[in-house]
Amino acid sequence: MDKILRRPVDRRDVCRGGLLALAGTLPGCGLLPEVGQAVELYTLTPKTSYGESVEDVDWQLIVELPNAPTSLDTPRIALQRSPFTLEYYANVAWTDNAPVMVQTLIIESFESTRSITSVGREGVGLRPDYVLKTDLREFEAIYEEGSPNPIIWVRINAKVVKMPERRIVSSATFERREAAAGTKLPEIISAFDDALGHVLKKVVVFTLNTPTA
């Protein structure tokens, strides 16, 4: 079993920092690495295949930074073994805070469709016709009792906002649970990639197929 950091928290109101968190109870568990200790970094991939499921649009889109609970607004890779605690794998991290990484992957997923005039984050000089607001509500590995292999849970709420009226024209929530093939970190990260990829495709198709009323 890969090392994890156990840190009991209220998932919606967690205190940031927490270097003095408790060690996990599974074999091989440990605290966060000390300053200077090597941390293995992981990233995920954008969605690149859509078939004929997306519409070509002639408008510009801003993708805002996803909102997320403080417990997920971190580069740490989260896991959960009970409904009341959130924990983190030790000695590994995402390449950026999870919401920032997801925002980048959403933008790249839109770009890969070649179906939209322009898409980007705030501050890049776009005059958007629409803004995509998202909430990253679940982004963790869940260890269910009796199973050593976690299930990755990704859940994102998306709202398409028409500019300049700032009127919500469409809203939906998309989620995916993907079982990891094993207990090793590469297998778990692969399941994260599959789960997020499924949700990214849903978000992109939903946005591009939103009526431009």
Order of alpha helices (4+ residues) and beta strands (2+ residues): beta-beta-beta-beta-beta-beta-alpha-beta-beta-beta-beta-alpha
